Amino acid sequence: MLHRKIYQLCCDGREVCVFLRDQQRWIEQARIIDIEGDLVTLRYETDEEDEVSSWEEMVRLESIGSITQKLASVPRGNVEPLMTEDCPESERIRNRFTDSNPD
């Protein structure tokens, strides 16, 4: 099941966070670029002080303990979210202040 899900994430090309059980560490903002047998190839960047490094790492499928992916993000504060006009009414985010007051 995990192998199938990792293959799906590889095809989607979305960023994921991967927890490696054997090393007890997270790899954040990685892309799964290849799966061959039980080897999964991850590509990611690290930013330390004044240097950005790109990494490509092959890990065994059995060492992957968890995979997460960001579904959405919304800025904090009193910011009106951007919305296209062709978004169906049923899927629009409602402003809880203006929609709750029937003025």
N, C-alpha and C positions, 0 to 999 in steps of 0.2 A: 504494500500500500504506500509506504513512504517513497519507494523508488518511483512509483507512478506519479505521485504528487511532485517530486523533485523534477521529473521529466516535464510535467506540465508547466512548472515555474520556469524551467529552462526555455521552453518554447515561447512563453509569454514575454521573456526578457525583462521582467520587473525586478526592482531592487529588493533584496531580502536581507535579513539578519540571521546568521547561522550560529548555533551553539555547538561547539566541538566538545563532546563528553570527555574524551581522553585527555584533552589539554585544559579543560575547564575554562574556556574563554569564548567570547563572542566575536564574530567577524561581522561588522556592521556595514551596511550599504554595499553589499556584494551583489554580483550578478552570477548566476549559474550559467556558464557558457558551454559546458560539455558534460556528457555522462557517457562513460565507456566501461561496461562491466560494472564493477563495484567502486570505480573511481569517479568522483565528482570534481570538476574543475571550476574553481571560483575565481573571479576577478574583482579586486577592490583597491581602494586607495587609503593611505594613512597620511595624516597631517600632523607632523611633529615639529614644533617650534617654527623654523623658517624653511622647512623642507616637506614637499609632498612626494610621496612614493607610491608607485603603482605596483600591485602584487598580483600574481597569478599562482594559485595554490591548488594542489590536488589533494583531496582528502578521501578517505574510505567512507563508503556509505554507512557502515556500521558505527563510525565515530560521530556521526551527526546525531545530536540529541534533540534538537529543536530547530524549527525554521519559522520565522515570523516575517510578515510583510505589512507595510503601512497601507492602509486602505484609503485614508483621507486625512487631511489636516485643515484646520480652520484657525485663522489668526485670533489671538486673544485681544480683548479690549472692545471698544465700541466701534467696530469696523463693519460696514455693510459688505457682505460677501458678493463677489462678482457673479452675475447670472446672465445667461443668454436669453434672448426673447423667445427662442424656439423650445425652451424647456417646458414640458407639460406641467400644467397647474398642479397636478397631484404630486409631482416630484420637487416642487419648489420649497425652499426653506422659508418658513414663516418667521417674521419679526415678532417675537413674543410680546413686545410692548405695543406696537400699533395694531396687531390683530386681536389682542385681548380687550381693547377699548373700543366699544361700538359707537363712538362719537359720530 
